[in-house]
Amino acid sequence: MSLCVAIIGASHKPQRYAYKAQQMLMDYRHTVFPVSGNGREILGVEGYSSINQINHTVDTVTLYLNAGLHEKIKQDVLSIKPRRIIFNPGTESTELEQFYQQHGIETLEACTLVMLRTDQFE
């Protein structure tokens, strides 16, 4: 099953985990929406500078953004009503997880790369 996934904190740098996650999500045939401060195209995919610019239903948000920066966009993330949000290593925040859970959004502290490799992403 192919999912629509927003990558918040996307990067054009191949050594970054966000880049590797986008690459692997695409390898697994998921539709990706890279969201970064500059909104640049990444791996041939149109980029977005805000999650609000995505005109598709987003199933999953995978985070590569620290909690301080994430706090500033939590209402934007909430407004797209994803099914779940994956807090990748280094992005964990009990407060933000509770915020989303209170609004009916599933949260996971996990690694998108590991979830994909172990068939736990769906």
VEXLUMSE-14851 format. One record per residue: x, y, z of N, C-alpha, C, O, CB in turn. Coordinates in steps of 0.2 Angstrom, whole numbers, padded with zeros to 4 digits, always signed. Each point is the difference from the previous one (the first is absolute). Glycine has a CB too. Layout:
! VEXLUMSE-14851
XYZXYZXYZXYZXYZ...
This chain:
! VEXLUMSE-14851
+0004-0006+0000-0004+0006+0000+0004+0006+0000+0005+0001+0004-0014-0007+0002+0008+0011-0010+0004+0006-0001-0004+0005+0005-0006+0001-0001+0010-0004-0011+0001+0007+0015-0003+0005+0005+0003+0007-0002+0005+0000-0004-0006-0008+0013-0003+0013-0008+0003+0007-0001+0003+0002+0007-0003+0000+0005-0006+0003-0014+0015-0001+0008+0005+0001+0006+0003+0007-0001+0003+0002-0004-0001-0014+0006-0003+0017+0003+0003+0006+0001+0006-0001+0004+0000-0002+0005-0011+0009-0006+0017-0004-0002+0006-0001+0004+0002+0007+0002+0002+0005-0004+0002-0015-0003-0005+0012+0014+0001+0006+0002+0007+0000+0003+0002-0004+0004-0014+0006-0001+0016+0003-0006+0007+0001+0001+0004-0004-0005+0006-0002+0001-0008+0003+0011-0001-0001-0018+0003-0004-0006+0007+0004-0001+0001+0006+0001-0013-0009-0006+0016-0001+0002+0007+0003-0002+0002-0002-0007-0001-0006-0002+0004+0006+0014+0001+0004-0015+0003-0002-0007+0007-0003+0001+0003-0001-0005-0010+0010+0000+0009-0010+0012+0007-0002+0001+0000-0008+0001-0004-0002+0004+0007+0013+0001+0000-0015-0010+0000-0007+0001+0002-0003+0006-0003-0006+0002+0005+0006-0014+0002+0003+0016+0002-0003+0007-0005+0001+0005+0000-0003+0005+0011+0005-0008-0017+0002+0002-0005+0001+0005-0005-0006+0000-0002-0003-0005+0004+0016+0004-0005-0015+0007-0004-0005+0000-0007+0002-0003-0003-0005-0003+0008+0001+0014-0007+0010-0011-0006+0002-0004+0001-0001-0007-0005-0002-0003+0003+0011+0011+0008-0008-0011+0001-0002-0007-0001-0007-0001-0003-0002-0005+0011+0012+0004-0004-0014+0005-0001-0007+0000-0007-0003+0000-0002-0005-0003+0014+0005+0008-0016+0003+0000-0006-0002+0001-0005+0001-0007-0003-0004-0002+0004+0006+0015+0000+0004-0016-0003+0002-0006+0002-0005-0005-0005-0003-0004+0004+0015+0007+0007-0013-0004+0002-0005-0005-0003-0007+0001-0002-0003-0005+0013+0009+0004-0011-0008+0007-0003-0007+0002-0007+0000-0001-0003-0005-0002+0012+0003+0010-0013+0007-0006-0007+0000-0001-0002+0000-0007-0004-0003-0002+0003+0010+0012+0005-0004-0014-0001+0000-0007+0002-0007-0003-0004-0002-0005+0006+0014+0004+0003-0015+0003+0002-0007-0002-0006-0005+0002-0002-0004-0004+0014+0007+0006-0016-0001+0003-0005-0004+0002-0007+0002-0003-0005-0002+0002+0011+0000+0009-0005+0007-0015-0006+0002-0004-0005+0004+0003-0006+0000-0001+0008-0010-0006+0000+0013+0013-0004+0005+0003+0000+0007-0003+0005+0002-0003-0004-0008+0014-0006+0010-0011+0000+0007-0002+0003+0004+0005-0003+0000+0006-0007-0002-0014+0015+0006+0006+0003+0004+0005-0001+0008-0001-0001+0002-0006+0009-0011+0008-0008+0013+0003-0001+0007+0000+0005+0003+0005-0001+0000+0006-0011-0001-0009+0018+0002+0000+0006+0003+0004-0002+0007+0002-0001+0005-0004+0009-0012-0002-0008+0009+0013-0001+0006+0002+0006+0003+0004+0003-0004+0004-0015+0001-0003+0015+0008-0003+0006+0003+0003-0001+0008+0000-0004+0003-0004+0011-0013+0000-0003+0013+0007+0000+0007+0001+0001+0004-0007-0003+0005-0001+0008-0006+0012-0001-0002-0016+0000+0003-0006-0004-0003-0006-0001+0003-0005+0013-0001+0009-0016-0007-0002-0005-0003-0005+0003-0002-0006-0003-0001-0005-0005+0009+0010+0015-0010-0005+0003-0002-0006-0002-0007-0002-0002-0004+0004+0012+0010-0001-0010-0007-0010-0001-0007-0003+0006-0005+0003+0006+0002+0000-0012+0003-0011+0004-0011+0013+0005-0005+0002-0002-0006-0003-0005-0003-0001+0006+0008+0012+0005-0008-0014-0001-0006-0004-0005+0000-0005-0003-0005-0001+0007-0001+0011-0004+0011-0013-0005+0001-0006-0007+0001+0002-0005+0000-0004+0012-0007-0002-0009+0008+0013-0006+0001+0002-0001+0007+0002+0004+0003+0004-0005-0015+0000-0005+0015-0006-0002+0007+0002+0001+0001+0008-0003-0005+0003-0005+0006-0013+0011+0004+0012+0001+0001+0007-0005+0006+0002-0003+0003-0004+0015-0006+0004-0013+0003+0007-0005+0004+0003+0003+0004+0006+0004-0003+0003-0014-0004-0007+0009+0013+0005+0002+0004+0005-0004+0000+0006+0002+0002+0006+0004+0005-0014-0012-0010+0007-0005+0000+0006-0005-0007-0002-0001-0001-0006+0001+0014+0008-0001-0016+0003-0005-0006-0001-0007+0002-0002-0003-0004-0003+0010-0002+0012-0008+0012-0008-0007+0003-0002+0000+0000-0008-0006+0001-0003+0004+0005+0014+0007-0006-0014+0000+0001-0008-0001-0007-0003-0001+0000-0006+0009+0009+0007-0008-0014+0003-0002-0007-0003-0007-0001-0002-0004+0001+0005+0014-0006+0001-0012+0004-0012-0007+0000-0002-0002-0008+0000-0004-0001-0005+0005+0012-0001+0001-0015+0010-0002-0007+0000-0001-0002+0007+0002+0003+0005+0005-0005-0015-0011-0003+0011-0001-0003+0006+0007-0004+0002+0002-0004-0003-0015+0003+0002+0015+0003+0007+0007-0003+0003-0002-0005+0005-0003+0002+0005+0009+0009-0007-0004-0017+0001-0001-0005+0005+0005+0000+0006-0002+0000+0005-0002-0007-0015+0010+0008+0008+0006+0000+0005+0004+0006-0001+0002+0002-0005-0002-0014+0005+0002+0015+0006+0005+0005+0001+0006-0003+0003-0001-0003+0005-0008+0012-0004+0015-0009-0004+0006-0002+0003+0004+0006+0002+0002+0004-0005-0002-0015-0001+0002+0011+0012+0004+0006+0002+0007+0000+0000+0003-0005+0003-0013+0007+0004+0013+0003-0009+0008+0001+0000+0001+0007+0002+0004+0003-0003-0002-0012-0006-0005+0011+0014+0000+0007+0002+0000+0000+0008-0004-0004+0003-0002+0008-0013+0010+0000+0013+0001+0000+0007-0007+0003+0003-0003+0003-0003+0016-0002+0003-0014-0003+0007-0006+0002+0003-0001+0008+0000-0006+0002+0000+0007-0013+0007+0004+0014-0006-0001+0008+0000-0002+0002-0006-0005+0005+0000+0014-0004+0008-0007-0003-0014-0002+0002-0006-0007-0003-0002-0005+0004-0003+0016-0002-0001-0012-0008+0006-0007-0003-0001-0005+0003+0004-0006+0001-0003+0012-0011+0002-0005+0013+0007-0005+0003+0004-0003+0006-0004-0006+0001+0001+0012-0004+0010-0002+0006-0015-0002+0006-0004-0005-0002-0005-0004+0005-0003+0014+0001+0005-0010-0012-0005-0004-0002-0005-0006-0005+0002-0003-0003-0005+0013+0005-0003-0011-0004+0014-0004-0005+0002-0007+0001-0002-0004-0005-0002+0011+0003+0012-0010+0008-0010-0006+0002-0002-0001-0002-0008-0005-0002-0002+0004+0011+0011+0006-0007-0013+0000-0002-0007+0000-0007-0001-0004-0003-0004+0011+0013+0002-0003-0014+0006+0000-0007+0000-0007-0003+0001-0003-0004-0003+0015+0003+0006-0015+0004+0003-0007-0002+0002-0005+0001-0005-0005-0004-0001+0008+0006+0012-0002+0003-0015-0005+0002-0005-0001-0004-0006-0005-0001-0003+0007+0012+0007+0003-0015-0005+0000-0005-0006-0003-0007+0002-0001-0004-0004+0011+0010-0001-0011-0007+0012-0003-0006+0003+0003-0006-0003-0003-0004-0003-0007+0010+0004+0017-0007+0000+0003-0007-0002-0003-0005+0005-0002+0001+0006+0012+0005-0011-0010-0012+0003-0001-0006+0004+0005-0001+0005-0002-0002+0006-0004-0004-0016+0012+0007+0008+0005-0001+0005+0006+0004-0001+0001+0003-0005-0004-0015+0006+0007+0013+0005+0006+0004-0001+0006-0004+0003-0001-0003+0006-0005+0014-0005+0011-0012-0005+0006-0004+0003+0005+0005+0002+0003+0005-0004-0005-0014-0004+0004+0009+0015+0005+0004+0003+0007-0004-0001+0001-0005+0004-0009+0011+0004+0012-0005-0013+0006-0003-0001+0005+0002+0006-0001+0005+0003-0001-0005-0016+0007-0004+0014+0005+0001+0005+0003+0007-0001+0002+0003-0005+0001-0015+0005-0003+0016+0006+0002+0007+0001-0006+0005-0001+0001+0006+0001+0010-0010-0006-0017+0001+0004-0006+0005-0001-0005-0001+0005-0005+0003+0000+0007-0003-0012+0000-0005+0017-0005-0002+0005-0002+0006+0004+0004+0005+0002+0001-0016-0002-0012+0011+0002-0003+0006+0004-0006-0003+0004-0005-0001-0004+0010+0010-0004-0005-0010+0014-0006-0003+0004-0005+0005-0001-0006-0002-0001+0013-0004+0009-0006+0013-0008-0005+0005+0000-0004+0000-0007-0006+0000-0001+0013+0007+0009-0003-0008-0013-0002+0000-0007-0004-0006-0001-0005+0000-0004+0014+0007+0000-0006-0013+0006-0004-0006-0001-0007+0000+0003-0005-0002-0003+0016-0004+0003-0011+0009+0007-0006+0000+0003-0005+0005-0003-0006-0001-0001+0012-0002+0011-0004+0008-0013-0004+0005-0004-0003-0003-0006-0006+0000+0000+0014+0009+0004-0004-0013-0008-0003-0003-0005-0005-0006+0002-0005-0001-0003+0015+0004-0004-0008-0007+0012-0005-0005+0002-0006+0003+0003-0005-0004-0001+0015-0003+0004-0010+0012+0000-0006+0003+0002-0005+0002-0006-0006+0001+0001+0012+0004+0009-0003-0004-0016-0004+0002-0006-0001-0007-0004-0002+0001-0006+0007+0011+0007-0004-0018+0002-0002-0006-0004+0005-0002-0005-0001-0004-0004-0010+0007+0006+0018+0000-0001+0005-0002-0005+0004-0005+0004+0003+0001+0005-0003+0010-0012+0002-0017+0003+0004-0005+0003+0007+0003+0000+0002+0003-0005-0009-0013+0001+0011+0009+0009+0007+0002+0000+0005-0006+0001-0002-0005+0004-0001+0017+0000+0009-0012-0007+0004-0006+0001+0007+0003+0001+0002+0005-0004-0009-0013-0003+0011+0006+0012+0007+0002+0001+0004-0006-0004+0000-0006+0003-0001+0012+0008+0003-0005-0017+0003-0006-0004+0004+0003-0005+0001+0006-0001-0011-0013+0003+0013+0003-0006+0005+0002-0006-0004-0002-0006-0001-0006-0001+0012+0005+0008-0012+0005-0011-0003-0001-0007+0004-0005-0004-0003-0005-0003-0002+0016+0003+0011-0010+0000+0005-0005-0003-0001-0007+0002-0001-0005-0004+0009+0014+0002-0008-0010+0009-0001-0007+0003-0007-0002-0002-0001-0006-0001+0009+0009+0010-0013+0001-0008-0007-0002-0001-0001-0003-0007-0003-0005-0002-0001+0013+0010+0007-0004-0013+0000-0003-0007+0003-0006-0001-0002-0005-0003+0002+0017-0001+0006-0013+0006+0005-0006-0001-0003-0006+0004+0001-0006-0002+0009+0013+0001-0014-0006+0006-0003-0006+0004-0008-0001-0002-0003-0003+0004+0012+0005+0005-0011+0001-0014-0007+0000-0002-0005+0002+0005-0005-0003+0001+0008-0006-0008-0001+0014+0011-0005+0003+0005-0003+0006-0002-0003+0004+0005+0010-0010+0004-0005+0009-0015-0002+0007-0001-0008+0001-0002-0003+0005+0002+0015-0004-0006-0015-0006+0002-0007+0000-0002-0004+0002+0006-0006+0000+0000+0007-0008-0010
